[in-house]
Amino acid sequence: MSDKWLEWAKRIQALSQSGLSFSKDVYDIERYEELRTISAEIMQEYTDLEMMKIRELFTNESGYQTPKVDVRGVVFKDNKILMVREKVDDKWSLPGGFCDVGLSPSENIVKEIREESGYDVTPVKLLALLDMNKHPHPSQPYHYYKIFIQCEVTGGKERSGIETKGVHFFEEENLPELSIGRNTETQINMLFEFLRDPSKETIYD
């Protein structure tokens, strides 16, 4: 029940955003604005975020609220997995990030891996499509889906990017401190199952 407040706040925000996007009635718009304010007040009460920052997060959204999509690249070499060190928290994650408009998931991960690690890759298999809410990630203001795509290195060379400060391949038994907002140890262990069993079916949820 500890994170139930966050679920309520996100649902209220999603409903208010949809209402503001499609309603034409001035009184309904007023009510939806109030709902959005209530959701922001809930977020402020239970987090360290300032109201101005929360309002920016919520008011920058428009249209019907849907989950955001985060794509992560899974690259194996010599029974190790490719990870990058994030500048923002000095911890490690699979290369990746939010999907850009106009690019497919596979095009996005090729771009992200090149930018964050220096390697050129070819996507070969969708390993998992996970709902962030069903995994022990830190609480987030939005609802996210996470896509894990296995890729093979075709060129390039190890090189940090604008958002990363290290590139390394790690053994499953010797993982670094993880950036758990991006990936958890359980998820990394799950991905190694595909290395041991290439015929393993895609995991979802």
Helices and strands as residue ranges (DSSP letters): H 4-22, H 26-46, H 51-59, E 68-77, E 80-86, E 92-93, E 96-98, H 105-117, E 119-131, G 132-134, E 144-156, E 164-170, G 172-174, H 185-196, E 203-204
